[in-house]
Amino acid sequence: MVTTGALIHGDRKRFLGFNKEEHPIALQLGGSDPVDLAICAKMAEDFGYDEINLNCGCPSDRVQKGQFGAVLMESPDLVARCIEAMIKAASLPVSIKCRIGIDEQDSFEFLDNFISTTKQAGCTHYIIHARKAWLKGLSPKENRTIPPINYPRAAEIKSKYPMLDIALNGEIKTISQIKEHLQTFDSVMIGREAYQNPYLLNNIEREIFNTPEKELLSREQTALAMIPYIEEQVAIGARINTVTRHMMGLFKSQKGGKKWRQILSTLPHKDGTTPSQVIETALKETT
């Protein structure tokens, strides 16, 4: 998520830059002012993004003080005006990511009113994190795990609004779960598991998208394929660990996985080390 204030008053290239291999790519915006969101939607279009997403699900105190994130679910009319403004400003698809409720407002009627109101503004794609958010008393991390999952609530929304594109989010970690939820929803969003266990994406390609085995990379091939990208990033001023710290989970639950994480945690910080030395040393010790 990038806030509208950061984009309007900050370094747009730093916040909006991305690699061409990342397409299709969505920009998630944090904000509640229709005018500012419209400006940022146009920025996203100009930078080549494929979709704009409005964050109505983040429960952090900082986000609440800015009057955006999950607290916006209390103001569906305002969200509707934001959606209308973004749709008018840019030709990109505009989606909403939300929870199923907030605090004591935890009912189908509350979620239904939010969906119905914003749908009338032109939103047709929703990503529903199937647990409510506590705006007070829980940290953002706790809000991702403590409130109980309620998939049936999200399924009720899909049943009532079959014309809407509904993606399910929350505690989806396995291929079997994905296949089960795709019987009800249009898509699923993999969040923490994709970060902590990125090779799951390989299995998704194989078992969900039926990608031929010969087109898939092994863990080792994936790691080696990252070297040119890391070198590109280092050439423009990034540190090696800026990339490698996000590769820690590549060998999750594999023999040598602990050694892989140890090397990626230490070797990039040694003076004179190159990206290829980091990856090749880690692979040698891991595999």
Rosetta blueprint (number, residue, H / E / L):
1 M L
2 V E
3 T E
4 T H
5 G H
6 A H
7 L H
8 I H
9 H H
10 G L
11 D L
12 R H
13 K H
14 R H
15 F H
16 L H
17 G L
18 F L
19 N L
20 K H
21 E H
22 E H
23 H L
24 P L
25 I L
26 A E
27 L E
28 Q E
29 L E
30 G E
31 G L
32 S L
33 D L
34 P H
35 V H
36 D H
37 L H
38 A H
39 I H
40 C H
41 A H
42 K H
43 M H
44 A H
45 E H
46 D H
47 F H
48 G L
49 Y L
50 D L
51 E E
52 I E
53 N E
54 L E
55 N E
56 C E
57 G L
58 C L
59 P L
60 S L
61 D H
62 R H
63 V H
64 Q H
65 K H
66 G L
67 Q L
68 F L
69 G H
70 A H
71 V H
72 L H
73 M H
74 E H
75 S L
76 P H
77 D H
78 L H
79 V H
80 A H
81 R H
82 C H
83 I H
84 E H
85 A H
86 M H
87 I H
88 K H
89 A H
90 A L
91 S L
92 L L
93 P L
94 V E
95 S E
96 I E
97 K E
98 C E
99 R E
100 I L
101 G L
102 I E
103 D L
104 E L
105 Q E
106 D L
107 S L
108 F H
109 E H
110 F H
111 L H
112 D H
113 N H
114 F H
115 I H
116 S H
117 T H
118 T H
119 K H
120 Q H
121 A L
122 G L
123 C L
124 T L
125 H E
126 Y E
127 I E
128 I E
129 H E
130 A L
131 R L
132 K L
133 A E
134 W L
135 L L
136 K L
137 G L
138 L L
139 S L
140 P H
141 K H
142 E H
143 N H
144 R L
145 T L
146 I L
147 P L
148 P L
149 I L
150 N L
151 Y H
152 P H
153 R H
154 A H
155 A H
156 E H
157 I H
158 K H
159 S H
160 K H
161 Y L
162 P L
163 M L
164 L L
165 D E
166 I E
167 A E
168 L E
169 N E
170 G L
171 E L
172 I L
173 K L
174 T L
175 I H
176 S H
177 Q H
178 I H
179 K H
180 E H
181 H H
182 L L
183 Q L
184 T L
185 F L
186 D L
187 S E
188 V E
189 M E
190 I L
191 G L
192 R H
193 E H
194 A H
195 Y H
196 Q H
197 N L
198 P L
199 Y L
200 L H
201 L H
202 N H
203 N H
204 I H
205 E H
206 R H
207 E H
208 I L
209 F L
210 N L
211 T L
212 P L
213 E H
214 K H
215 E H
216 L L
217 L L
218 S L
219 R H
220 E H
221 Q H
222 T H
223 A H
224 L H
225 A H
226 M L
227 I H
228 P H
229 Y H
230 I H
231 E H
232 E H
233 Q H
234 V H
235 A H
236 I L
237 G L
238 A L
239 R L
240 I H
241 N H
242 T H
243 V H
244 T H
245 R H
246 H H
247 M H
248 M H
249 G H
250 L H
251 F H
252 K L
253 S L
254 Q L
255 K L
256 G L
257 G H
258 K H
259 K H
260 W H
261 R H
262 Q H
263 I H
264 L H
265 S H
266 T H
267 L H
268 P H
269 H H
270 K L
271 D L
272 G L
273 T L
274 T L
275 P H
276 S H
277 Q H
278 V H
279 I H
280 E H
281 T H
282 A H
283 L H
284 K H
285 E H
286 T H
287 T L
